Amino acid sequence: MSPVLFAVYMDTLIVRLRSSGFGCKIADKYYGCLVYADDIMLISHTANAMRRMLAICDQFAADFDLKFNNTKSVAMRIGTLASTTGKTTIAPQE
């Protein structure tokens, strides 16, 4: 896919995520979805908000016939709850 066409696709996803109200905001600017080339980073305050953002991404992929590569995806949790034992599941495994 050409970089220009990919940027058009990603703009639609960014608009959907921004309008959802989920994701990180700093000084009233939306930073919930950072995109560089073909990489996407989602940032949220809670695991529940992250799940909702991932559901938006799943719907976007279905709408535009795209597939996200789960094998190259990771989740990182930062903060006092990050040190608790156990595994945090963001999305079900296929």
GROMACS elastic network, one bead per residue, 0.5 to 0.9 nm:
[ bonds ]
;  ai    aj funct       b0    kb
    1     4     6  0.83800   500
    1     5     6  0.66301   500
    1     6     6  0.63811   500
    2     5     6  0.53401   500
    2     6     6  0.61635   500
    2     7     6  0.86451   500
    3     6     6  0.50345   500
    3     7     6  0.61057   500
    3     8     6  0.87191   500
    3    37     6  0.76968   500
    3    38     6  0.87674   500
    4     7     6  0.50889   500
    4     8     6  0.64096   500
    4     9     6  0.88436   500
    5     8     6  0.51107   500
    5     9     6  0.64141   500
    5    10     6  0.87345   500
    6     9     6  0.50989   500
    6    10     6  0.61608   500
    6    11     6  0.85892   500
    6    37     6  0.85611   500
    6    38     6  0.79416   500
    7    10     6  0.50470   500
    7    11     6  0.60280   500
    7    12     6  0.87780   500
    7    37     6  0.83630   500
    7    38     6  0.89932   500
    8    11     6  0.52166   500
    8    12     6  0.67518   500
    9    12     6  0.54908   500
    9    13     6  0.68062   500
    9    64     6  0.79996   500
   10    13     6  0.50061   500
   10    14     6  0.61529   500
   10    15     6  0.85961   500
   10    35     6  0.79669   500
   11    14     6  0.50779   500
   11    15     6  0.61850   500
   11    16     6  0.86408   500
   12    15     6  0.52022   500
   12    16     6  0.62893   500
   12    17     6  0.87466   500
   12    60     6  0.83923   500
   13    16     6  0.50832   500
   13    17     6  0.61905   500
   13    18     6  0.85532   500
   13    33     6  0.89507   500
   13    56     6  0.81120   500
   13    57     6  0.70696   500
   13    60     6  0.65222   500
   14    17     6  0.51453   500
   14    18     6  0.60055   500
   14    19     6  0.84764   500
   14    32     6  0.87134   500
   14    33     6  0.65013   500
   14    34     6  0.85402   500
   14    35     6  0.86742   500
   15    18     6  0.51340   500
   15    19     6  0.59977   500
   15    20     6  0.84893   500
   16    19     6  0.53048   500
   16    20     6  0.61797   500
   16    56     6  0.73426   500
   16    57     6  0.87502   500
   16    60     6  0.84699   500
   17    20     6  0.51767   500
   17    21     6  0.71952   500
   17    22     6  0.68128   500
   17    23     6  0.76134   500
   17    32     6  0.75454   500
   17    33     6  0.73117   500
   17    53     6  0.65910   500
   17    56     6  0.68999   500
   17    57     6  0.81192   500
   18    21     6  0.59518   500
   18    22     6  0.69931   500
   18    23     6  0.74915   500
   18    30     6  0.67113   500
   18    31     6  0.86290   500
   18    32     6  0.72730   500
   18    33     6  0.79888   500
   19    22     6  0.80046   500
   20    23     6  0.84718   500
   20    52     6  0.89199   500
   20    53     6  0.81385   500
   20    56     6  0.85345   500
   22    25     6  0.89799   500
   22    32     6  0.72172   500
   22    43     6  0.89754   500
   22    44     6  0.68974   500
   22    45     6  0.86289   500
   22    49     6  0.58192   500
   22    50     6  0.77847   500
   22    52     6  0.75291   500
   22    53     6  0.66533   500
   23    30     6  0.74361   500
   23    31     6  0.69414   500
   23    33     6  0.72886   500
   23    42     6  0.72897   500
   23    43     6  0.55848   500
   23    45     6  0.68417   500
   23    46     6  0.87789   500
   23    49     6  0.68795   500
   23    50     6  0.74834   500
   23    53     6  0.75213   500
   24    29     6  0.85071   500
   24    30     6  0.62144   500
   24    31     6  0.52527   500
   24    33     6  0.82036   500
   24    42     6  0.86508   500
   24    43     6  0.57387   500
   24    44     6  0.50966   500
   24    45     6  0.65340   500
   25    28     6  0.56759   500
   25    29     6  0.53002   500
   25    31     6  0.55156   500
   25    32     6  0.67724   500
   25    44     6  0.88541   500
   26    29     6  0.52891   500
   26    30     6  0.66724   500
   26    31     6  0.70516   500
   27    30     6  0.85260   500
   30    33     6  0.77635   500
   31    34     6  0.64590   500
   31    42     6  0.83633   500
   31    43     6  0.70950   500
   31    44     6  0.89398   500
   32    41     6  0.79027   500
   32    42     6  0.54869   500
   32    44     6  0.62029   500
   32    53     6  0.89502   500
   33    40     6  0.67612   500
   33    41     6  0.56237   500
   33    43     6  0.63093   500
   33    44     6  0.89969   500
   34    39     6  0.82511   500
   34    40     6  0.57746   500
   34    41     6  0.50624   500
   34    42     6  0.65479   500
   34    43     6  0.80814   500
   35    38     6  0.71925   500
   35    39     6  0.57202   500
   35    41     6  0.63969   500
   35    42     6  0.88603   500
   36    39     6  0.52927   500
   36    40     6  0.66383   500
   36    41     6  0.86570   500
   37    40     6  0.83226   500
   42    50     6  0.74465   500
   42    53     6  0.76551   500
   42    54     6  0.84078   500
   43    50     6  0.73596   500
   44    47     6  0.73669   500
   44    48     6  0.87596   500
   44    49     6  0.60812   500
   44    50     6  0.57220   500
   44    53     6  0.84623   500
   45    48     6  0.86341   500
   45    49     6  0.69432   500
   45    50     6  0.78794   500
   46    49     6  0.52512   500
   46    50     6  0.63663   500
   46    51     6  0.87767   500
   47    51     6  0.62277   500
   47    52     6  0.87261   500
   47    77     6  0.84356   500
   47    88     6  0.86094   500
   47    89     6  0.88351   500
   47    90     6  0.69526   500
   48    51     6  0.50640   500
   48    52     6  0.63670   500
   48    53     6  0.87016   500
   48    90     6  0.82784   500
   49    52     6  0.50613   500
   49    53     6  0.61858   500
   49    54     6  0.86074   500
   50    54     6  0.61042   500
   50    55     6  0.85637   500
   50    90     6  0.73135   500
   51    54     6  0.50659   500
   51    55     6  0.62129   500
   51    56     6  0.87444   500
   51    90     6  0.59073   500
   51    91     6  0.68414   500
   52    55     6  0.50251   500
   52    56     6  0.64114   500
   52    57     6  0.87772   500
   53    56     6  0.50557   500
   53    57     6  0.63514   500
   53    58     6  0.86948   500
   54    58     6  0.61021   500
   54    59     6  0.85930   500
   54    90     6  0.84004   500
   54    91     6  0.78225   500
   55    59     6  0.61909   500
   55    60     6  0.85031   500
   55    91     6  0.88701   500
   56    59     6  0.51425   500
   56    60     6  0.60997   500
   56    61     6  0.86170   500
   57    61     6  0.61134   500
   57    62     6  0.86169   500
   57    68     6  0.87462   500
   58    61     6  0.51090   500
   58    62     6  0.62798   500
   58    63     6  0.86525   500
   58    67     6  0.84751   500
   58    68     6  0.83310   500
   59    62     6  0.50605   500
   59    63     6  0.61020   500
   59    64     6  0.86459   500
   60    63     6  0.50576   500
   60    64     6  0.61676   500
   60    65     6  0.82522   500
   60    66     6  0.79204   500
   61    64     6  0.53115   500
   61    65     6  0.55669   500
   61    67     6  0.58805   500
   61    68     6  0.74521   500
   62    65     6  0.51680   500
   62    66     6  0.65009   500
   62    67     6  0.79441   500
   63    66     6  0.79121   500
   67    70     6  0.89130   500
   68    71     6  0.89637   500
   68    72     6  0.87826   500
   68    73     6  0.84989   500
   69    72     6  0.57160   500
   69    73     6  0.67275   500
   70    73     6  0.50112   500
   70    74     6  0.81257   500
   70    93     6  0.87606   500
   71    74     6  0.82688   500
   75    88     6  0.88104   500
   75    89     6  0.88594   500
   75    90     6  0.76728   500
   76    82     6  0.86115   500
   77    81     6  0.81071   500
   77    82     6  0.54954   500
   77    83     6  0.89711   500
   77    88     6  0.86979   500
   78    81     6  0.75455   500
   78    82     6  0.54205   500
   78    83     6  0.84545   500
   79    82     6  0.52674   500
   79    83     6  0.75655   500
   80    83     6  0.60933   500
   80    84     6  0.79265   500
   81    84     6  0.55849   500
   82    85     6  0.82951   500
   84    87     6  0.88257   500
   89    92     6  0.71104   500
   89    93     6  0.89249   500
